[in-house]
Amino acid sequence: MPTFTYTGEDSEGKPVKNTVTADDRFGVYAVARDQGHTVASIEESSKYDIKRLLNVEKINFFLSRVKTDELVMVTRNLGSMLTAGLTVTRALSVIERQSTNPKMKGVTKRMVEKINQGDPFYESLKEFPDVFDDLYVAMIKAGEESGNLAEALQTLAIQMERSNNLIKKVKGAMIYPTIVITVMVVIAVLMMIYVMPQITGVFKGMDKELPITTRFLIGASDFMVAHTFLVIGGMIASISGFIYALKTKWGRIASAWVIVRLPVIGTLAKETNSARTARTLSSLLNSGVDVIQSIEITEEVLQNTFYKEILREAAKRVEKGTALSEVFIERKDLYPVLVGEMILVGEETGQIAGMLGELAIFYETEVERKTKDLSTIIEPLLMVVIGGGVGFFALALIAPIYSISDGMS
């Protein structure tokens, strides 16, 4: 007897989904009618139905992720729908139907269930820390408790979008040199393995002593040809080891220390962290989050270990009654002088959130301008590196030819 799954409603109007065995679809209607259900749709289940063996919906949920751009759009749409008069649950249901992301559909569905059970909106967010960070939860909580949830959502969307754009600009400025250097290394390795043996074979039979550059190239080429898989494996292992080391505690500390001390890049890193600090603090304070909690959440948002330490110290001092600006003024090595001075003015005028907002806009603009200028600085440096590599190869290959010509003369 075949198996059918029907969906519909019970006598109280609640949705139901039931699996039954019947001779045909008419039998399914009879079973549903006996149980007091109305049928909306019927699906016949195959004996080897993959959906019964695997929960595809759950698999897609765990494999997919919510990107920042999508979360920004969802946050902005939620704010707009609440402003238009929709309830939170209805707005989330609209988001669930519109979204094509399995993760977002599952998250919004679960949030609606929790809110219908009596949980506050911000509590439903805490179940998904991989989607909603502490900043998101804190701003929603402040907005919900103050009765300005729609405004809090719009402010949060702006903060997330600007922060995400800032990160994209910095990463985008690094893509070009990374690609060029990677291509250079790959071409150099291929030349040493496949091209150089054909060229340097002529020099090996010469009685004259070859220049040191030529001998170095011949030795490196011979080693790479004899141990090709070892060389390639070593390169992959070195890159993987470097990436792994950066993720360790000491690797993060070392990289954080180096980045802020590099020429040009260091200034850009300081201004980027200043912009993120000011933007996050401003958004939280404007939403009604208390100062201590705002500083603690900002510490979580920042990635650089040394900036985290400054925010941690700031929270301790503010809790004891010290002015927030004092910590930033003392740490001029990481935060530009303007940061501490602007916060001090904000404290004196009682407009600290507004001053932080102005500060964030200023440094976001500076970072945007400098990332554009960075390409004009990097291009000539890359030309020098490429020219040096080409010159080394040329010198190593041309020098023996001149030696042969002198010998023949």
Stockholm file with secondary structure:
# STOCKHOLM 1.0

chainA/1-409         MPTFTYTGEDSEGKPVKNTVTADDRFGVYAVARDQGHTVASIEESSKYDIKRLLNVEKINFFLSRVKTDELVMVTRNLGSMLTAGLTVTRALSVIERQSTNPKMKGVTKRMVEKINQGDPFYESLKEFPDVFDDLYVAMIKAGEESGNLAEALQTLAIQMERSNNLIKKVKGAMIYPTIVITVMVVIAVLMMIYVMPQITGVFKGMDKELPITTRFLIGASDFMVAHTFLVIGGMIASISGFIYALKTKWGRIASAWVIVRLPVIGTLAKETNSARTARTLSSLLNSGVDVIQSIEITEEVLQNTFYKEILREAAKRVEKGTALSEVFIERKDLYPVLVGEMILVGEETGQIAGMLGELAIFYETEVERKTKDLSTIIEPLLMVVIGGGVGFFALALIAPIYSISDGMS
#=GR chainA/1-409 SS CCEEEEEEECTTSCEEEEEEECSSHHHHHHHHHHTTCEEEEEEEECTTCHHHHSCHHHHHHHHCCCCHHHHHHHHHHHHHHHHTTCCHHHHHHHHHHHCCCHHHHHHHHHHHHHHHTTCCHHHHHTTCTTTSCHHHHHHHHHHHHHTCHHHHHHHHHHHHHHHHHHHHHHHHHHHHHHHHHHHHHHHHHHIIIIIHHHHHHHHHTCSSCCCHHHHHHHHHHHHHHHTHHHHHHHHHHHHHHHHHHHHSHHHHHHHHHHHTTSTTHHHHHHHHHHHHHHHHHHHHHHTTCCHHHHHHHHHHHCCCHHHHHHHHHHHHHHHTTCCHHHHHHHCTTTSCHHHHHHHHHHHHHTCHHHHHHHHHHHHHHHHHHHHHHHHHHHHHHHHHHHHHHHHHHHHHHHHHHHHHHHHHC
#=GC SS_cons         CCEEEEEEECTTSCEEEEEEECSSHHHHHHHHHHTTCEEEEEEEECTTCHHHHSCHHHHHHHHCCCCHHHHHHHHHHHHHHHHTTCCHHHHHHHHHHHCCCHHHHHHHHHHHHHHHTTCCHHHHHTTCTTTSCHHHHHHHHHHHHHTCHHHHHHHHHHHHHHHHHHHHHHHHHHHHHHHHHHHHHHHHHHIIIIIHHHHHHHHHTCSSCCCHHHHHHHHHHHHHHHTHHHHHHHHHHHHHHHHHHHHSHHHHHHHHHHHTTSTTHHHHHHHHHHHHHHHHHHHHHHTTCCHHHHHHHHHHHCCCHHHHHHHHHHHHHHHTTCCHHHHHHHCTTTSCHHHHHHHHHHHHHTCHHHHHHHHHHHHHHHHHHHHHHHHHHHHHHHHHHHHHHHHHHHHHHHHHHHHHHHHHC
//
